[in-house]
Amino acid sequence: MGSSVIEVEALRRVFRRHEHRFGLAGAVESLVNRRHIDKVAVGGISFSVSEGEMVGFLGPNGAGKTTTLKMLSGLIHPTSGDARVLGFSPWERRSAFLKQISLVMGQKNQLWWDLPAMESFELNAEIYDIPRKAFSKTLSELTSLLGVEGLPNVQVRRLSLGERMKMELIGALLHRPKILFLDEPTIGLDVVEQKRFHEFIREYNRTYGTTVILTSHYMGDVHALCERRVVIRDGKLIYDGRTDSISSELAGYRLLRATFSQQVDTCALDRLGEVVSNGGYTATLRIPVSDVTRVSTTMLASLPVQDFTMEEVPLEEIMSEVFVKGTGVPSHPANS
């Protein structure tokens, strides 16, 4: 892994909005005594990203993921704290910085809707000062990798969602950015298109060593692409570590799946742990890690067990609990 290309230190962003009061009296009061409500979108997070790394940035709606990406790409200023991206302060938006990054947002089109994508590509070539020969070579490589050689000349509004996303990626990569920010890039794509997207990003990262920061609500995106995950909730960083250790870091329990030679009543299982399901001859229990040995021994001694397995909780369930309930979070983030 290369040297750090992103350094974030106590980065914080607070949005202030005016409190709206209803009725004529409220409107008059607002004129003479306006009240403000502060919303902490990002609450002082710190992390670094190495050159060529692909990092999954996870969190529930409103956690601060997109706000962080917008600060790192220079779209908005932080309230406090600092960040250095490729040695630049992003919000200064220097030309030398902007020519080395790219931001793709799955919910926002960057191409001209009524024109062929090629028109936008040509404009990008002028904006980024891409030599004509390099532009043609890069465009040919990208369209070939994505399997869309004939589509740049088709009006964008006539393309399917998957085809439009591929055009968005091409437009974002024409200037060969060193850092690619992807915000919900596969939203609305079907399973086949998601897989093709994953394959393309992996291949592009291997070929060019581009650093990728990815936010997604679709766990498959992060699982397929990122060895490291940064998890934030309520604007705070709560986990920073490798994908293969996130289960042990964040899950405080295991799933015990048992098969019985005769039906077992749920009441008999309740004494052992949380009963997730019970079909009589088969059952699944959720057991705290500290109780695994005790529960296994008790079950084998007191129930007609034919077979049982102990499994880690699926990552999707762990993340759901972290996002919604705030459970399973270590007291200190596990830095990679």
N, C-alpha and C positions, 0 to 999 in steps of 0.2 A: 504494500500500500504506500502511496506517495505522501508527500508533505501535506499539511493542512491547507485547504483552499477556502474554507469557511470557518471563521472564528466568531462565536456569538458569546457576549458577556453581559449578563443581567439585562437582557433586552426586554423592554416593557412598552406596551402601547395601551393607552387609555382613550376611549372615545367619549366625548361629552355631548350630551343632547339636552335640549330644553324640555322641561316638564310641561306637558300640555294640560291646561285646566279648562274644563268645559263651562259653557254658559257665559253670559255677558259679564257677570261679576268676576268670573275666573279670568276672562280675557283682559279686563281692566286691571286686575291684580297683577297679571303677568307683565303688563307694561311697566309697572312701578316696582315690582318685586319679582324679577325673573329668577326662577329656580332651575338648577342644573342637576342632571343625573349622570354620574360617571360610571361607565362600563369598562371594566378591566378585561381587555381582549387577550393580551399577553402579559403575564405577571412576573417578568424578571427571569427569563430562562437563559441557560448557558449550555453550549455544546460546541463541538467542532466536527468538521467533516474533512476527510482526507481526499486527495486527488484520486479520481477513478472510482470512488466508493459509490454504491447505490444504497440510499437510506430511505426507509419507509417512515413517513411522518403520520402517526395515527392519533385519533382522538374523536370524540363524539361531535355532533353539530355544535358550533359555538365554542369549541375548545381553544381556538386561536391558530389553527393550522394555516388557513389561507392568509390570515393577517401576517403571520410570520413569513410566509413566502413572499408576500407583497413588500414587506420591509427588506428582505434579503435581495429582492430584485429591483428595489429602488422606487417602487410605486408609491409608498407612503413612508413618512418619517416616524421614528420611534418617539415615544414620550421621554424615555430615558434609556440608559444602557448604550451598548455599542456593538457593532458588527463589522467585520472586515471580510469582504468577498473578493478573492483574487488580489488582496492587498488594497482594495478600494473601499471607501465608505459608500454603500449602495445608493443612499438617498441624495448624494451629490450628482448622480446620474451623468458621470463623465462619459464621453464618447468611447474612450478606450475600454471602459468597463462594460458598457451596453453591447459592444461588439463581441464580447466574450461570454455572454449569457443568453438564455432564452427561457421564456415562460409560456407554457401551454395550459390553458384552462378549459376543461371539458365542457363547462357551461357557458363559455363565451367564445363567439366566433371572431377570428382575426382576419379572415379572408373576406373580400368583397362578395356579397351574396349574389349579386346580379351579373357578375363577370366570371369568366373562366379563372381558375386558380392561377394559371400561368401569368395573368395580368398582375396579380399580387406578388408572385414570385419575381417578376421583372422589377417591380417597385422595390422589393426588399433588396435585390441586387444593387440598386442605385443607393438605397439608404445605407447599406453596409459596405459600400465600395468594393463589391466582389468583382474581380476581373472576369471578363466575358468567358474566357476559356475555363476558368475554375468554376464559374456558375454552371456552364453546360455539363462539365464532368460530374459535379456534385449532384445536380438534378438527375442526371442519367443513373447514377449509383443509387440514389434514394428511391426513385420510381421503380427501379429494378428490384431492390430489396423488399419493397412493399407490394410489388406486383400490380402497379397501377400506371404502367407506361403510357396508356392512351387517355388517361383521365385529366391531366392538367389543362387540356384545351376544352373541357366540358364545363358549362356554366355551373357554378357551385351549388345553386339551388336545386339542380337536377341530380345531384349526387346523393347516394344513400348516406345514412349517418356514419357508417363505418368508413366509407370512401371519403367523406368530408374530414373525418378525424385524421386520416392518412395524409390528406392535403395540408391540414393544419400542422402536422408533424414535419412535413417536407418544408413548409414555409419557415418553421422555427429552426430548422437545422441547416438551411442553405449556407449560412455563414460559419458553419462548423464551431458552434459555441463550446467552451470548455465546461460550462455548467448548464444543466438542463433542469428547470423546475417544472414538474408535472403536477397539476392540481386537478384531481378527479378526472383523469384522461379517458377512462373507459366507461364513463357514465352513459347509460343508454345502449351500449354495445351488446350484441349477443355473445354467447359463449365462444363461438368460432372466431369472431372478430377480436375478442379479448385475448384468446390464445395467440393469434397472429401478432397482436400488439406486443405481447410479452416476448415473443421470439425476436421481433424486430429490435426492441430496446436492449435485450441481452446481447444480440449480435452487434449492435451499434456501440454499446459500452465496451465489448471485447475488442472491437476493431479500432476505435478512436480514443478509448480511455476517458470518455466523457463522464464527469461526475453527475449523478442523478439524485434529485430529491423528489420523492413521490408522496403525495397525499392521496388517500383513497378510502371510500367506505366499503369497497369490495376487498375483503381480506385476501382473495385469490391474487390480486395485483401484487400486493406486498409479499405474499408467500412465494410467488413465482419469481420475483425480481430481486428482493432485498435480503441480504444477510444480516443487516442491522436494522433495528426499529427504535424510533424515538416516540414515546407516547406522552401526550399532554392531555390534561383535563382541567377545565376552568382556568386556562392560561398558565398552568404550572406543569413543569416537566416532572413526570412521575416514574418514567423508566427510560433508560438508554442502554441498550445492550444487544447482544446477538439474538437472532431469531431462534436458534436452537436451544437457547437457555431461558427464553421468555416464560415458558410453561412452569419451570421450576422456580423462577423468580416471582411470578405473579400468582400462581395457583397454590392455594394452601390445602388442597385436597386431591384425592384420586377417585377414580370410578372403579368399583368392584362389581364385576359381572359374574353371576353364579347360576349354575344349572343344578336342579335338585331331582332326586329319584322319585319324590312324591311332592304333592302340593304343599307349599309353605304359606301360612297366613301372614299378611302384612304386619300384624301386631308383633309377631316373632322377629320381624326384621327391624321394626322401629327401634328396638333396644340396641341395635348395632350401629345405626347411622341413619342418614337421611335417605329415605326410599324414593328413588327417582322413578322407578317403574317396578311392577310386580305382576307377572302373568301366571303365578302359581308355581309353574315348574322352572321359570326363569325370573331373575330379578336383577336390578341394577341399583346399587347404593352409592351415595357420595360420602366418602370417608375423609376426615381430616388426616393430613399426612402423619401427624404425631400418633394417631390411633390405628394406623394400618396393621401393625403387627398384632396388637391386641384383638382387633376385630376379626382378622383372618383366623387366629387361633380359636377364638370363641365360636365362630361360624362352623369351622371344621369339627369342633367337639360337640356342638349342640344341634346341628341341623343336618339333614340327609343330603349332603353336598356330593354331586357327581363330578363337577368341574367348576373352577372359578379362575378368573383372570383379573389382574390389577392393571388399570390403564391410566395414562395421563388424560386430563380433561382436554377436549378439543380446543384448539386455540381460539376459534370463533366464540366459544362459550366463555372462555377466560376474558377476552376482550370485551364482550358484552357486559360482564359483571363489572369490569373496571370502568367502562364508559357510563353505565346506567346506575349501578349501585355504589361504586367507589370501593368495592371490596378487593381483597387479594393484592393490595398495593404494598410494596416494601417501604420501610421507613426512609430508605435512602436509595436513589436511583443507582442502578448497576451500570456503571460506565464501561463502555467497551474499551 
